[in-house]
Amino acid sequence: MASRPPYPADLTVDNGPMTPHMHHQLVHAGWLAAALAALGGVFALYVHPDFLVTLVDQVWSCF
């Protein structure tokens, strides 16, 4: 039995430099991930109202 290559012969990998479009997409995805993480963090804080009351009390005591 003849051995086959691990990948089809017509598959090629382009390891060239990153194009500006790819860089823009990665930066956009990074900002989107950061925004979703921030929204998730705010939601997690709203799930624990006692923490928010403590935080507001600490902020209010500064004035």
GUSEMI-962866 format. One record per atom (N, C-alpha, C): residue in three letters; atom name; x, y, z. Coordinates in Angstrom, 3 decimals. Layout:
BEGIN
   tido   sedren         px         py         pz
    ALA       CA          X          Y          Z
...
//
This chain:
BEGIN
   tido   sedren         px         py         pz
    MET        N      0.846     -1.167      0.000
    MET       CA      0.000      0.000      0.000
    MET        C      0.903      1.247      0.000
    ALA        N      0.576      2.190     -0.840
    ALA       CA      1.382      3.414     -0.943
    ALA        C      1.009      4.365      0.188
    SER        N      2.015      5.043      0.720
    SER       CA      1.728      5.984      1.804
    SER        C      1.249      7.308      1.220
    ARG        N      0.292      7.890      1.893
    ARG       CA     -0.270      9.170      1.446
    ARG        C      0.346     10.300      2.253
    PRO        N      0.474     11.480      1.663
    PRO       CA      0.937     12.631      2.448
    PRO        C     -0.119     12.983      3.496
    PRO        N      0.280     13.572      4.620
    PRO       CA     -0.687     13.860      5.678
    PRO        C     -1.746     14.882      5.264
    TYR        N     -1.439     15.706      4.283
    TYR       CA     -2.394     16.712      3.822
    TYR        C     -2.530     16.590      2.315
    PRO        N     -3.666     16.998      1.770
    PRO       CA     -3.809     16.962      0.311
    PRO        C     -2.735     17.822     -0.352
    ALA        N     -2.334     17.424     -1.523
    ALA       CA     -1.245     18.116     -2.211
    ALA        C     -1.622     19.530     -2.617
    ASP        N     -2.915     19.800     -2.810
    ASP       CA     -3.308     21.134     -3.260
    ASP        C     -3.444     22.127     -2.102
    LEU        N     -3.294     21.697     -0.872
    LEU       CA     -3.340     22.611      0.265
    LEU        C     -1.973     23.257      0.436
    THR        N     -1.942     24.559      0.447
    THR       CA     -0.685     25.263      0.688
    THR        C     -0.875     26.199      1.857
    VAL        N      0.195     26.464      2.552
    VAL       CA      0.167     27.356      3.702
    VAL        C      0.924     28.617      3.325
    ASP        N      0.267     29.755      3.467
    ASP       CA      0.908     31.033      3.156
    ASP        C      1.428     31.628      4.459
    ASN        N      2.724     31.624      4.636
    ASN       CA      3.332     32.196      5.829
    ASN        C      3.920     33.566      5.542
    GLY        N      3.362     34.247      4.563
    GLY       CA      3.854     35.564      4.186
    GLY        C      3.481     36.603      5.229
    PRO        N      3.890     37.837      4.991
    PRO       CA      3.581     38.895      5.952
    PRO        C      2.077     39.156      6.030
    MET        N      1.666     39.681      7.164
    MET       CA      0.254     39.953      7.385
    MET        C     -0.166     41.160      6.543
    THR        N     -1.274     41.028      5.866
    THR       CA     -1.768     42.134      5.057
    THR        C     -2.439     43.167      5.950
    PRO        N     -2.541     44.408      5.490
    PRO       CA     -3.217     45.436      6.300
    PRO        C     -4.662     45.064      6.632
    HIS        N     -5.333     44.390      5.698
    HIS       CA     -6.717     43.981      5.960
    HIS        C     -6.778     42.960      7.097
    MET        N     -5.853     41.990      7.078
    MET       CA     -5.825     40.999      8.160
    MET        C     -5.506     41.669      9.495
    HIS        N     -4.579     42.625      9.479
    HIS       CA     -4.216     43.341     10.711
    HIS        C     -5.424     44.102     11.237
    HIS        N     -6.167     44.750     10.349
    HIS       CA     -7.359     45.497     10.762
    HIS        C     -8.391     44.558     11.375
    GLN        N     -8.569     43.389     10.775
    GLN       CA     -9.538     42.432     11.311
    GLN        C     -9.113     41.932     12.692
    LEU        N     -7.821     41.686     12.880
    LEU       CA     -7.348     41.222     14.189
    LEU        C     -7.497     42.305     15.251
    VAL        N     -7.197     43.547     14.894
    VAL       CA     -7.363     44.656     15.844
    VAL        C     -8.839     44.825     16.181
    HIS        N     -9.690     44.737     15.180
    HIS       CA    -11.136     44.852     15.403
    HIS        C    -11.629     43.728     16.314
    ALA        N    -11.173     42.513     16.074
    ALA       CA    -11.568     41.382     16.912
    ALA        C    -11.059     41.565     18.335
    GLY        N     -9.869     42.124     18.493
    GLY       CA     -9.339     42.377     19.833
    GLY        C    -10.177     43.385     20.599
    TRP        N    -10.545     44.480     19.926
    TRP       CA    -11.395     45.477     20.587
    TRP        C    -12.769     44.906     20.917
    LEU        N    -13.300     44.091     20.028
    LEU       CA    -14.596     43.462     20.286
    LEU        C    -14.513     42.522     21.487
    ALA        N    -13.437     41.748     21.576
    ALA       CA    -13.252     40.844     22.717
    ALA        C    -13.099     41.633     24.013
    ALA        N    -12.380     42.767     23.961
    ALA       CA    -12.215     43.596     25.161
    ALA        C    -13.548     44.193     25.597
    ALA        N    -14.344     44.642     24.639
    ALA       CA    -15.654     45.207     24.972
    ALA        C    -16.573     44.148     25.565
    LEU        N    -16.561     42.958     24.994
    LEU       CA    -17.396     41.876     25.534
    LEU        C    -16.935     41.462     26.930
    ALA        N    -15.632     41.479     27.163
    ALA       CA    -15.125     41.147     28.499
    ALA        C    -15.557     42.208     29.508
    ALA        N    -15.511     43.480     29.105
    ALA       CA    -15.948     44.551     30.006
    ALA        C    -17.440     44.435     30.303
    LEU        N    -18.233     44.164     29.282
    LEU       CA    -19.677     43.996     29.505
    LEU        C    -19.957     42.780     30.383
    GLY        N    -19.219     41.715     30.179
    GLY       CA    -19.384     40.530     31.026
    GLY        C    -19.007     40.814     32.466
    GLY        N    -17.951     41.616     32.659
    GLY       CA    -17.562     41.989     34.016
    GLY        C    -18.609     42.830     34.708
    VAL        N    -19.196     43.773     33.980
    VAL       CA    -20.260     44.607     34.558
    VAL        C    -21.467     43.740     34.897
    PHE        N    -21.809     42.820     34.016
    PHE       CA    -22.929     41.922     34.305
    PHE        C    -22.635     41.079     35.537
    ALA        N    -21.405     40.602     35.668
    ALA       CA    -21.043     39.785     36.830
    ALA        C    -21.169     40.604     38.115
    LEU        N    -20.850     41.902     38.049
    LEU       CA    -20.997     42.740     39.244
    LEU        C    -22.466     42.966     39.588
    TYR        N    -23.321     43.097     38.583
    TYR       CA    -24.746     43.303     38.858
    TYR        C    -25.399     42.060     39.443
    VAL        N    -24.794     40.906     39.243
    VAL       CA    -25.334     39.670     39.816
    VAL        C    -25.128     39.662     41.330
    HIS        N    -24.107     40.407     41.827
    HIS       CA    -23.809     40.479     43.254
    HIS        C    -24.093     41.903     43.758
    PRO        N    -25.327     42.206     44.097
    PRO       CA    -25.665     43.577     44.494
    PRO        C    -24.974     44.025     45.781
    ASP        N    -24.633     43.104     46.670
    ASP       CA    -23.957     43.501     47.900
    ASP        C    -22.588     44.096     47.606
    PHE        N    -21.911     43.592     46.589
    PHE       CA    -20.625     44.161     46.195
    PHE        C    -20.818     45.580     45.664
    LEU        N    -21.875     45.783     44.885
    LEU       CA    -22.126     47.122     44.342
    LEU        C    -22.458     48.112     45.454
    VAL        N    -23.221     47.678     46.446
    VAL       CA    -23.543     48.565     47.565
    VAL        C    -22.271     48.945     48.309
    THR        N    -21.386     48.000     48.541
    THR       CA    -20.116     48.288     49.204
    THR        C    -19.275     49.246     48.365
    LEU        N    -19.230     49.019     47.075
    LEU       CA    -18.448     49.888     46.185
    LEU        C    -19.000     51.305     46.170
    VAL        N    -20.305     51.453     46.081
    VAL       CA    -20.919     52.782     46.086
    VAL        C    -20.701     53.471     47.425
    ASP        N    -20.780     52.736     48.512
    ASP       CA    -20.535     53.325     49.826
    ASP        C    -19.092     53.829     49.928
    GLN        N    -18.148     53.083     49.377
    GLN       CA    -16.748     53.518     49.420
    GLN        C    -16.520     54.754     48.561
    VAL        N    -17.150     54.793     47.393
    VAL       CA    -17.014     55.960     46.527
    VAL        C    -17.671     57.171     47.180
    TRP        N    -18.851     56.973     47.788
    TRP       CA    -19.567     58.077     48.420
    TRP        C    -18.776     58.627     49.617
    SER        N    -18.050     57.773     50.313
    SER       CA    -17.302     58.242     51.495
    SER        C    -16.126     59.140     51.074
    CYS        N    -15.740     59.121     49.813
    CYS       CA    -14.664     60.025     49.350
    CYS        C    -15.146     61.479     49.298
    PHE        N    -16.431     61.700     49.236
    PHE       CA    -16.962     63.069     49.168
    PHE        C    -17.374     63.464     50.538
//
